[in-house]
Amino acid sequence: MTSENVHYIEVDGKQVTLIGTAHVSPKSAEEVNHVIEEERPDTVCIELCQSRYKNISNGERWKNTDIIQVIKNKEAMLLLVNLILSSYQKRMAEQFGIKPGQEMLQAIASADSVGADLWLADRDIKTTMMRLWRGINLWGKMKLFFQIIAGMFITEEISEEEMEKMKSSDMLTSSLEELTRSFPRLKSVLVDERDKYLAQRIKDAPGSKVVAVLGAGHIPGVTRELAVENDLKELSEVLPAPKINKIVGWTIPFLILVIIASTFSVDRGAGIDQMIAWVLWNGSLSALGVLLAFGHPLSILTAFAVSPISSLNPLLAAGWFAGLVEAVIKKPRVQDFENMVQDINSLKGFWHNKITHILIVVALANLGSSIGAMVGGVDVIRHFINTFM
């Protein structure tokens, strides 16, 4: 078959056919089916990881979500980001009159029809997101959060120019296009590393004849990386935060406590003012976050009470406690899980679905707590300077 989207490569005696798909074009699914039927490969590789494969192949997946466990595992932000990305992808697909992941679903069906093995070639999305997260500082993380939340308000149609850009990238890359513009170095995690991972997985696929279905934007990089060996273990590793981050994370709270104690020993009134300032800034801004998320009054009080303490302990976060209280008081119903796929397509639905609402409570409480700690810390230092100057 002759097509600019289909590329034939010989790798270590293995015949590899790369199909570059345009995720916003229904013609891509037709081309995928045509190539697989014509080539009848031993294995069909698709640009999905295990979790994303389950997402597009199992519409009932959300019913098994344990929201309390998600919060305890510190994965609330990750789940919220994934849901917002899913919402964006679904709106985009509906505008173009296609089903999200249509070309991947076709690849799965075609592989089954010709008796080929199915091979999930992409890196786990959680690993990719965690490596992205490790690559940006606190200010960057706050900016990312606001960009993601802002994405929930975008309802206008995508322009023809933007559509053309999407035709040369995969859904994940398209969804995070604004992020890569703000943080260019993250392209290495989102695109370059995945090119290496995809290429190595394709080379490791069983059989002598392999068809790989990829976003068109990955074709140049994967073609290049097929000629070299890449370490999948290294590409899958999520390194712990640098030690300096841990040192700073504990040093700042320690210094805050030392400053308050020093001030208290000299001027008891000023010390009390410092303590009040720390509690009010931390508690009020974290509680404000929950209030903006329309959280339950007890969740608001929880954020207010916990934030001044959690800001002094890097292992804790006010949003976790506020989210757990919200989950217990407003326990999600089966209907919330059943409707989640549809609810995430609108801001109103996102806010009213109990599951996504809990995630927003966690996120905004943590955001408010972080801002409160910075403002409260400055106020504590101001009282210290006024006392000793």
C-alpha positions as CSV (number, residue, x, y, z in Angstrom):
1,M,0.0,0.0,0.0
2,T,1.4,3.4,-1.0
3,S,0.7,6.2,1.5
4,E,2.7,9.0,3.0
5,N,1.4,7.8,6.4
6,V,2.8,4.3,6.1
7,H,6.5,3.6,6.5
8,Y,8.3,0.3,6.0
9,I,11.6,-0.4,8.0
10,E,13.8,-3.4,8.4
11,V,15.1,-3.8,12.0
12,D,17.3,-6.7,13.0
13,G,15.7,-8.9,10.4
14,K,12.2,-7.8,11.5
15,Q,9.9,-6.1,9.1
16,V,8.3,-3.1,10.8
17,T,5.5,-1.1,9.3
18,L,4.8,2.2,11.0
19,I,1.4,3.8,10.5
20,G,1.3,7.5,11.3
21,T,-2.3,8.3,12.4
22,A,-4.0,11.7,12.5
23,H,-6.1,11.4,15.7
24,V,-8.6,13.9,14.4
25,S,-9.2,12.2,11.1
26,P,-11.7,9.3,10.7
27,K,-9.7,8.3,7.6
28,S,-6.9,7.1,9.9
29,A,-9.0,4.3,11.3
30,E,-9.8,3.2,7.7
31,E,-6.1,3.2,6.8
32,V,-5.2,1.3,10.0
33,N,-7.6,-1.4,9.1
34,H,-6.5,-1.6,5.4
35,V,-2.8,-1.9,6.3
36,I,-3.3,-4.6,9.0
37,E,-5.6,-6.6,6.7
38,E,-3.1,-6.3,3.9
39,E,0.1,-7.0,5.9
40,R,-1.4,-9.6,8.2
41,P,1.4,-9.1,10.8
42,D,2.4,-11.4,13.7
43,T,2.0,-8.5,16.1
44,V,0.2,-5.1,16.1
45,C,1.7,-2.5,18.4
46,I,-0.5,0.4,19.5
47,E,0.5,3.7,21.2
48,L,-1.2,2.9,24.4
49,C,-0.1,1.8,27.9
50,Q,-2.1,-0.6,30.1
51,S,-4.2,2.1,31.8
52,R,-5.0,4.0,28.6
53,Y,-5.9,0.7,26.9
54,K,-8.4,0.0,29.7
55,N,-9.7,3.5,29.4
56,I,-10.7,3.2,25.8
57,S,-11.7,-0.4,25.8
58,N,-13.7,-0.5,29.1
59,G,-16.4,2.2,29.5
60,E,-17.3,0.8,32.9
61,R,-13.8,1.3,34.4
62,W,-14.8,4.2,36.6
63,K,-17.2,2.1,38.6
64,N,-14.2,0.4,40.3
65,T,-12.6,3.7,41.4
66,D,-12.1,4.0,45.2
67,I,-11.9,7.7,45.7
68,I,-10.8,7.5,49.3
69,Q,-7.9,5.2,48.3
70,V,-6.9,7.6,45.5
71,I,-6.6,10.4,48.1
72,K,-4.7,8.2,50.5
73,N,-2.3,7.2,47.7
74,K,-1.6,10.9,47.0
75,E,-3.0,10.4,43.4
76,A,-5.8,12.9,43.5
77,M,-4.0,15.5,41.4
78,L,-3.0,12.9,38.9
79,L,-6.5,11.6,38.5
80,L,-7.9,15.1,38.2
81,V,-5.4,15.9,35.4
82,N,-6.2,12.7,33.6
83,L,-10.0,13.4,33.8
84,I,-9.5,17.0,32.5
85,L,-7.3,15.7,29.6
86,S,-10.0,13.1,28.9
87,S,-12.6,15.8,28.8
88,Y,-10.6,17.9,26.4
89,Q,-9.9,14.9,24.2
90,K,-13.6,14.0,24.1
91,R,-14.7,17.5,23.2
92,M,-12.1,17.6,20.5
93,A,-13.2,14.3,19.1
94,E,-16.8,15.3,19.1
95,Q,-16.0,18.4,17.1
96,F,-14.4,16.3,14.4
97,G,-17.2,13.7,14.5
98,I,-15.0,10.9,15.7
99,K,-14.7,8.6,18.7
100,P,-11.8,9.2,21.0
101,G,-9.1,6.7,20.2
102,Q,-10.9,5.5,17.1
103,E,-7.8,4.5,15.3
104,M,-6.5,2.6,18.3
105,L,-9.8,0.8,18.7
106,Q,-9.7,-0.1,15.0
107,A,-6.1,-1.4,15.5
108,I,-7.3,-3.6,18.3
109,A,-10.2,-5.0,16.3
110,S,-8.1,-5.5,13.2
111,A,-5.4,-7.3,15.2
112,D,-8.0,-9.7,16.5
113,S,-9.5,-10.3,13.0
114,V,-6.2,-11.3,11.5
115,G,-5.1,-13.3,14.6
116,A,-2.2,-11.0,15.4
117,D,-0.8,-10.5,19.0
118,L,-1.7,-7.1,20.5
119,W,1.3,-5.2,22.0
120,L,1.0,-2.2,24.2
121,A,3.9,0.0,23.2
122,D,3.6,3.3,25.1
123,R,5.0,4.2,28.5
124,D,2.5,4.2,31.4
125,I,0.9,7.6,31.5
126,K,1.4,7.8,35.3
127,T,5.2,7.5,34.8
128,T,5.1,10.2,32.1
129,M,3.1,12.6,34.2
130,M,5.3,11.9,37.3
131,R,8.5,12.6,35.2
132,L,6.8,15.8,33.9
133,W,5.9,16.8,37.5
134,R,9.5,16.2,38.6
135,G,10.7,18.5,35.8
136,I,9.1,21.7,37.1
137,N,9.4,23.9,40.2
138,L,6.7,25.0,42.6
139,W,5.9,28.1,40.5
140,G,5.7,25.9,37.4
141,K,3.4,23.4,39.2
142,M,1.1,26.3,40.2
143,K,1.1,27.6,36.7
144,L,0.3,24.1,35.4
145,F,-2.6,23.8,37.8
146,F,-4.1,27.0,36.6
147,Q,-3.7,26.1,33.0
148,I,-5.4,22.8,33.6
149,I,-8.3,24.4,35.5
150,A,-8.5,27.1,32.8
151,G,-8.9,24.3,30.2
152,M,-12.2,23.3,31.9
153,F,-13.6,26.7,30.8
154,I,-12.6,26.4,27.1
155,T,-15.7,25.6,25.1
156,E,-15.0,27.3,21.8
157,E,-14.4,25.2,18.7
158,I,-10.8,24.4,17.7
159,S,-9.5,26.4,14.7
160,E,-8.4,24.9,11.4
161,E,-4.8,25.9,12.2
162,E,-4.9,24.1,15.6
163,M,-6.6,21.1,13.9
164,E,-3.7,20.8,11.5
165,K,-1.2,20.9,14.4
166,M,-3.1,18.1,16.0
167,K,-2.9,16.0,12.9
168,S,0.9,15.7,13.5
169,S,0.8,14.7,17.1
170,D,-0.9,12.3,19.4
171,M,-3.8,13.1,21.7
172,L,-1.6,13.2,24.9
173,T,0.8,15.7,23.2
174,S,-2.0,17.8,21.8
175,S,-3.7,18.0,25.2
176,L,-0.5,19.3,26.8
177,E,0.5,21.6,23.9
178,E,0.2,24.7,26.1
179,L,2.3,23.1,28.8
180,T,5.1,22.3,26.4
181,R,5.1,25.9,25.2
182,S,5.4,27.2,28.7
183,F,8.0,24.6,29.7
184,P,9.9,23.7,26.4
185,R,12.3,21.4,28.3
186,L,9.4,19.1,29.1
187,K,9.1,18.2,25.4
188,S,11.9,15.7,26.2
189,V,9.7,13.9,28.6
190,L,6.5,14.1,26.7
191,V,7.8,13.4,23.2
192,D,11.5,12.5,23.0
193,E,11.5,10.0,25.8
194,R,8.3,8.4,24.5
195,D,9.8,8.1,21.0
196,K,12.6,6.1,22.6
197,Y,10.3,4.0,24.7
198,L,7.9,3.3,21.7
199,A,10.8,2.3,19.4
200,Q,12.3,-0.1,21.9
201,R,8.9,-1.7,22.6
202,I,8.3,-2.1,18.9
203,K,11.7,-3.8,18.5
204,D,10.9,-6.1,21.5
205,A,7.5,-7.1,20.0
206,P,7.2,-10.8,19.2
207,G,7.2,-12.1,15.6
208,S,9.1,-11.2,12.4
209,K,6.4,-9.0,11.0
210,V,5.1,-6.0,13.1
211,V,2.7,-3.2,12.4
212,A,2.8,-0.2,14.8
213,V,0.0,2.3,15.0
214,L,1.4,5.7,16.3
215,G,0.5,9.3,16.3
216,A,2.0,10.9,13.1
217,G,4.2,13.2,15.3
218,H,6.1,10.2,16.7
219,I,7.0,8.7,13.3
220,P,10.3,10.7,12.8
221,G,11.5,10.1,16.3
222,V,10.6,6.4,16.4
223,T,12.2,5.8,13.0
224,R,15.4,7.4,14.3
225,E,15.3,5.5,17.6
226,L,14.7,2.1,16.0
227,A,18.4,2.2,14.9
228,V,19.6,2.3,18.5
229,E,19.1,0.4,21.8
230,N,17.2,2.2,24.6
231,D,17.0,1.2,28.3
232,L,13.3,0.8,29.1
233,K,14.0,0.5,32.8
234,E,15.8,3.9,32.8
235,L,13.0,5.4,30.8
236,S,10.4,4.0,33.2
237,E,12.1,5.1,36.4
238,V,10.6,7.9,38.4
239,L,13.5,9.4,40.4
240,P,12.8,10.6,43.9
241,A,12.8,14.4,44.4
242,P,16.4,15.8,44.7
243,K,17.7,15.7,48.2
244,I,18.0,19.5,48.2
245,N,14.2,19.7,47.8
246,K,13.8,17.5,50.9
247,I,16.3,19.5,52.8
248,V,14.6,22.8,51.9
249,G,11.2,21.2,52.6
250,W,12.1,20.5,56.2
251,T,14.5,23.5,56.7
252,I,11.9,26.2,55.9
253,P,9.3,24.9,58.5
254,F,12.1,24.5,61.0
255,L,13.2,28.1,60.5
256,I,9.6,29.3,60.8
257,L,9.4,27.6,64.2
258,V,12.8,28.9,65.3
259,I,11.8,32.5,64.2
260,I,8.5,32.3,66.1
261,A,10.2,30.8,69.2
262,S,13.0,33.5,69.1
263,T,10.4,36.3,68.8
264,F,8.3,34.8,71.6
265,S,11.3,34.7,73.9
266,V,11.9,38.4,73.5
267,D,8.4,39.8,73.0
268,R,5.6,37.5,74.0
269,G,3.0,39.7,72.3
270,A,4.9,39.7,69.0
271,G,5.3,36.0,69.2
272,I,1.6,35.5,69.6
273,D,1.0,37.8,66.6
274,Q,3.3,35.6,64.5
275,M,1.4,32.5,65.5
276,I,-1.9,34.1,64.7
277,A,-0.6,35.3,61.4
278,W,0.7,31.8,60.5
279,V,-2.6,30.2,61.4
280,L,-4.8,32.7,59.8
281,W,-3.0,32.9,56.5
282,N,-2.6,29.2,56.2
283,G,-6.0,28.2,57.4
284,S,-7.9,30.9,55.7
285,L,-6.5,30.5,52.2
286,S,-6.8,26.7,52.3
287,A,-10.3,27.0,53.6
288,L,-11.0,29.6,50.8
289,G,-9.9,27.0,48.3
290,V,-12.4,24.5,49.6
291,L,-15.1,27.2,49.7
292,L,-14.4,28.0,46.0
293,A,-14.8,24.3,45.3
294,F,-18.2,24.5,47.1
295,G,-17.0,22.0,49.7
296,H,-19.0,21.0,52.8
297,P,-18.6,23.3,55.8
298,L,-16.8,20.5,57.7
299,S,-14.4,20.2,54.8
300,I,-13.8,23.9,55.0
301,L,-13.2,23.7,58.8
302,T,-10.9,20.7,58.3
303,A,-8.7,22.6,55.7
304,F,-8.6,25.6,58.1
305,A,-7.5,23.5,61.1
306,V,-5.0,21.2,59.3
307,S,-3.3,23.7,56.9
308,P,-1.2,25.5,59.6
309,I,0.1,22.1,60.7
310,S,0.5,20.4,57.3
311,S,2.5,23.5,56.1
312,L,5.1,22.7,58.7
313,N,5.3,19.0,57.6
314,P,6.2,18.2,54.0
315,L,4.7,14.7,54.4
316,L,1.2,16.1,55.0
317,A,-1.2,18.1,52.8
318,A,-4.3,19.9,53.9
319,G,-6.2,18.9,50.8
320,W,-5.9,15.2,51.6
321,F,-7.7,15.7,54.9
322,A,-10.3,18.0,53.4
323,G,-10.9,15.6,50.6
324,L,-11.3,12.6,52.9
325,V,-13.9,14.5,54.9
326,E,-15.7,15.6,51.7
327,A,-15.6,11.9,50.5
328,V,-17.1,10.6,53.8
329,I,-19.8,13.3,54.1
330,K,-20.7,13.4,50.4
331,K,-20.0,9.7,49.6
332,P,-20.1,9.2,45.8
333,R,-23.0,7.1,44.5
334,V,-22.9,4.4,41.8
335,Q,-24.6,7.0,39.6
336,D,-21.6,9.3,39.9
337,F,-19.2,6.7,38.6
338,E,-21.6,5.8,35.8
339,N,-22.1,9.4,34.8
340,M,-18.4,10.5,35.2
341,V,-17.5,9.9,31.5
342,Q,-20.3,12.2,30.4
343,D,-20.0,14.7,33.3
344,I,-16.4,15.6,32.6
345,N,-17.4,17.1,29.3
346,S,-18.9,20.2,30.9
347,L,-17.8,22.5,33.7
348,K,-21.1,22.1,35.4
349,G,-20.9,18.3,35.2
350,F,-17.3,18.4,36.4
351,W,-18.3,20.5,39.4
352,H,-21.5,18.6,40.3
353,N,-20.2,15.0,40.0
354,K,-19.2,14.0,43.5
355,I,-16.0,12.2,42.4
356,T,-14.6,15.0,40.4
357,H,-15.9,17.5,43.0
358,I,-13.8,15.8,45.7
359,L,-10.7,15.9,43.5
360,I,-11.3,19.7,43.0
361,V,-11.6,20.1,46.8
362,V,-8.3,18.4,47.3
363,A,-6.5,20.4,44.6
364,L,-7.8,23.8,45.7
365,A,-7.3,23.2,49.4
366,N,-3.6,22.3,48.7
367,L,-3.2,25.3,46.4
368,G,-4.6,27.6,49.0
369,S,-2.4,26.0,51.7
370,S,0.7,26.5,49.6
371,I,-0.1,30.2,49.0
372,G,-1.0,30.6,52.6
373,A,2.3,29.2,53.7
374,M,4.2,31.6,51.5
375,V,2.2,34.7,52.7
376,G,2.2,33.5,56.3
377,G,5.9,32.9,56.2
378,V,6.5,36.4,55.0
379,D,4.3,37.8,57.7
380,V,6.2,35.8,60.4
381,I,9.5,37.2,59.1
382,R,8.0,40.8,59.1
383,H,7.1,40.5,62.8
384,F,10.5,39.1,63.6
385,I,12.3,42.0,61.9
386,N,10.0,44.6,63.6
387,T,10.8,43.0,66.9
388,F,14.6,42.9,66.6
389,M,15.1,46.1,64.6
